[in-house]
Amino acid sequence: MFELTRRGLLRGAAAVGAALSPLSLIKAEAAEPPQKHPTMRKVKFEGRSRIRIGLIGTGGRGRSLLGDFLAVPEVDVIAICDINPDALKGAVSQITKAGKPAPATYGATEREFEKLNRRDDIDLVVIATPWDWHVPMAIDAMKSGKHAAVEVPAAVTLKQCWELVDTSEATRKHCVILENCCYGYNEMMVLNMCQQGVFGELTHGEAAYIHDLRGLLFATYSEGLWRRKPHAMRNGNLYPTHGLGPVAQYMGVHSGDRFESIVSVSSAEKSLTAYGKKNLKAGDPRLNEKYVCGDMNTSIIKTAKGRTIMLQHDVVTPRPYSRHNMIAGTEGTFADYPARIYLDSMGNDEWQDLTTFKERYEHPLWKKNGDYARKYSGHGGMDFLMCARLIECMRDGLAPDMDVYDAAAWSAPTPLSEASVAKGGSAQKFPDFTRGNWK
Ligand SMILES: NC(=O)c1ccc[n+]([C@@H]2O[C@H](COP(=O)([O-])OP(=O)(O)OC[C@H]3O[C@@H](n4cnc5c(N)ncnc54)[C@H](O)[C@@H]3O)[C@@H](O)[C@H]2O)c1
């Protein structure tokens, strides 16, 4: 069981150099620090024929990403780091089974990732560790002259969001958020349609992470060891990016629009407590845990262009999976789960299956790599598409699809929803992480 006292929380947070935000700090954190270095918006990678990767975190997600990166021909995995020797061993064998040389290994202490970051033969550090570690590891990687690619959410406080932005700008290294859902088949096709104006002028989107994770949250391995703790500490949207990333891209957020404000409310907390009571044996110390995160958190984000996004988070209610993934404009609407489209021009009141539009709008990345991705990669193939595309950008010297400003803005709903919920749903301002460059 994790330590649930405030002293325990502060001690844990201090260990990774970043405390969770007390409410009183949220306002101060939101203040825009002065810009000291040029923007990283649209800054291109330097371009190189081979991409040398260091991977920190070889648990469930790290091993899955490892498989996807190993399948990209231009990639060499040079070094890996994990404090769990079994996880490290599993990753070494995954690499050698793929016919590649055994990597250097690190993980004797919680800060041995610094040794991996200091190596001079790595271009990209991929970070797939628990949430509180993302920012200290990414900052250290960028300061050591490496690009960083961080799992989601990239950061858990506004202060951390700014630290990522400022470090990326100061070091001229990218901090890419590994938001795989932006590369989903439906998401990429709908992005293509939005960019071609099929839905007209966009006005409203809906996004969510609705995934019954109760079993995983109480597991005695992997995320069960750390992911229940935020449910005891924070009441808001703990995992905003899977739903929000794609909708932000449909709306061209940071390319002509930006998130301006958010209001948020949470339901009562019931399901995690009920699940524990039903499934844990008498005397299990986890029965003493008290959760504060409401089962369903609902936020509404307003953008500079006057658009709205409804954003939800619920990982504890028994119900089927959904990210909503919905976008509406003056000419029509797309809604997912199941994927369907209605266009004004269709002239009837019926939804049409998204597949009807495949011939015209399937995204070129899926046309190129879809067959391999579907067969060998996780989450329906989106994971391979994301990894292959990041390597393509690094190889060809392109700007990344998802930069540090996206990482900050897509992660910021966690502290901002928490602040709004605590103040009865009052509006919270989004920092402009681009400092005006979204225009
Ligand atoms: N994009 C997705 O679809 C997706 C899916 C699952 C998880 N994730 C994200 O990936 C991240 C990891 O999740 P996971 O499911 O792999 O969790 P996990 O618990 O299975 O793995 C985390 C690993 O990090 C290691 N670790 C912890 N502290 C470390 C340190 N200081 N140095 C080195 N290693 C350390 C642990 O030993 C563990 O092996 C999380 O941010 C999670 O939100 C994303």
The ligand as a Tripos MOL2 file, in Angstrom:
@<TRIPOS>MOLECULE
LIG
   44    48     1     0     0
SMALL
NO_CHARGES

@<TRIPOS>ATOM
      1 N1         -0.0530    5.7270  -24.2280 N.am      1 LIG1
      2 C1         -0.6260    4.6300  -23.7480 C.2       1 LIG1
      3 O1         -1.4690    4.0090  -24.3810 O.2       1 LIG1
      4 C2         -0.2140    4.1590  -22.3900 C.ar      1 LIG1
      5 C3         -0.5960    2.8910  -21.9390 C.ar      1 LIG1
      6 C4         -0.1570    2.4850  -20.6840 C.ar      1 LIG1
      7 C5          0.6110    3.3160  -19.9080 C.ar      1 LIG1
      8 N2          0.9480    4.5490  -20.3770 N.ar      1 LIG1
      9 C6          1.8110    5.4430  -19.5910 C.3       1 LIG1
     10 O2          3.1180    4.8670  -19.5700 O.3       1 LIG1
     11 C7          3.7460    5.1430  -18.3260 C.3       1 LIG1
     12 C8          4.2110    3.8460  -17.6780 C.3       1 LIG1
     13 O3          3.0780    3.0390  -17.4470 O.3       1 LIG1
     14 P1          3.2200    1.4340  -17.3290 P.3       1 LIG1
     15 O4          1.8650    0.8850  -17.5540 O.co2     1 LIG1
     16 O5          4.3260    0.9280  -18.1460 O.co2     1 LIG1
     17 O6          3.6130    1.3070  -15.7840 O.3       1 LIG1
     18 P2          4.4840    0.1610  -15.1240 P.3       1 LIG1
     19 O7          4.3450    0.3240  -13.6680 O.co2     1 LIG1
     20 O8          4.1520   -1.1610  -15.7490 O.co2     1 LIG1
     21 O9          5.9730    0.5070  -15.5990 O.3       1 LIG1
     22 C9          6.6750    1.5890  -15.0880 C.3       1 LIG1
     23 C10         8.1340    1.1520  -14.9660 C.3       1 LIG1
     24 O10         8.9140    2.2740  -14.5300 O.3       1 LIG1
     25 C11         9.9050    1.7810  -13.6490 C.3       1 LIG1
     26 N3         10.4120    2.8710  -12.8120 N.ar      1 LIG1
     27 C12         9.7910    3.5310  -11.8010 C.ar      1 LIG1
     28 N4         10.6010    4.4900  -11.2850 N.ar      1 LIG1
     29 C13        11.7660    4.4200  -11.9920 C.ar      1 LIG1
     30 C14        13.0070    5.1250  -11.9280 C.ar      1 LIG1
     31 N5         13.2120    6.1160  -11.0540 N.pl3     1 LIG1
     32 N6         13.9930    4.7840  -12.7800 N.ar      1 LIG1
     33 C15        13.8090    3.7920  -13.6890 C.ar      1 LIG1
     34 N7         12.6500    3.0750  -13.7920 N.ar      1 LIG1
     35 C16        11.6530    3.4060  -12.9600 C.ar      1 LIG1
     36 C17         9.1900    0.7060  -12.8480 C.3       1 LIG1
     37 O11        10.0940   -0.1910  -12.2360 O.3       1 LIG1
     38 C18         8.3400    0.0490  -13.9270 C.3       1 LIG1
     39 O12         8.9970   -1.0600  -14.5300 O.3       1 LIG1
     40 C19         2.7300    5.9260  -17.5040 C.3       1 LIG1
     41 O13         2.9690    7.2890  -17.6660 O.3       1 LIG1
     42 C20         1.3960    5.5790  -18.1500 C.3       1 LIG1
     43 O14         0.4340    6.5880  -17.9900 O.3       1 LIG1
     44 C21         0.5460    4.9760  -21.5960 C.ar      1 LIG1
@<TRIPOS>BOND
     1     1     2 1
     2     2     3 2
     3     2     4 1
     4     4     5 ar
     5     4    44 ar
     6     5     6 ar
     7     6     7 ar
     8     7     8 ar
     9     8     9 1
    10     8    44 ar
    11     9    10 1
    12     9    42 1
    13    10    11 1
    14    11    12 1
    15    11    40 1
    16    12    13 1
    17    13    14 1
    18    14    15 2
    19    14    16 1
    20    14    17 1
    21    17    18 1
    22    18    19 2
    23    18    20 1
    24    18    21 1
    25    21    22 1
    26    22    23 1
    27    23    24 1
    28    23    38 1
    29    24    25 1
    30    25    26 1
    31    25    36 1
    32    26    27 ar
    33    26    35 ar
    34    27    28 ar
    35    28    29 ar
    36    29    30 ar
    37    29    35 ar
    38    30    31 1
    39    30    32 ar
    40    32    33 ar
    41    33    34 ar
    42    34    35 ar
    43    36    37 1
    44    36    38 1
    45    38    39 1
    46    40    41 1
    47    40    42 1
    48    42    43 1
@<TRIPOS>SUBSTRUCTURE
     1 LIG1         1 GROUP 0 **** ****
